[in-house]
Amino acid sequence: MDLQEIRRIVELMNEHGLTHFDLSKKDFHLKLKKGADLDEISNLLSKLPSGAPQAAPAALPQAAASADAGPVAPAAEGAEITSPMVGTFYRKPAPDAPDFVEVGTTVSEGQTLCIIEAMKVMNEIKAERSGTICALVAEDANPVQFGDVLFRIK
């Protein structure tokens, strides 16, 4: 990968408001991250003495505030299958083809679950373990970021 390709990735991140990008090839791994590091902020806040004033939730980046908003959802069932990259999520190999998997589909390790299109390349996402799909989380033909939950498997 050359510098022009990396610059194009950064431009796409800015254009689409993305904060994480992770790309792995045979002998190459690129991980880009921009903006406030929420883990680092959390770590610093936990080290403050208990008598020190705590930062108001509004002072934290919007992503942290939105994570705490709304009613608490019950714990989701099954292990998460997350996106290994930024791109557009597709449940089927072609518009007129059936979905790769549905809720209740039993999958084996290495079976294709979906496709993520990144930079005009269709990347097959394969199951890392065997099990049964118990939830379809990502929406078909919508953008996903690195780490977004695509499916749940048990």
PyMOL commands that set and color helices and strands:
alter all, ss='L'
color gray80, all
select helices_A, chain A and resi 3-16+38-46+57-59+62-68
alter helices_A, ss='H'
color red, helices_A
select strands_A, chain A and resi 20-25+28-33+79-82+87-90+106-107+112-118+121-126+131-136+142-144+149-153
alter strands_A, ss='S'
color yellow, strands_A
deselect
rebuild
show_as cartoon
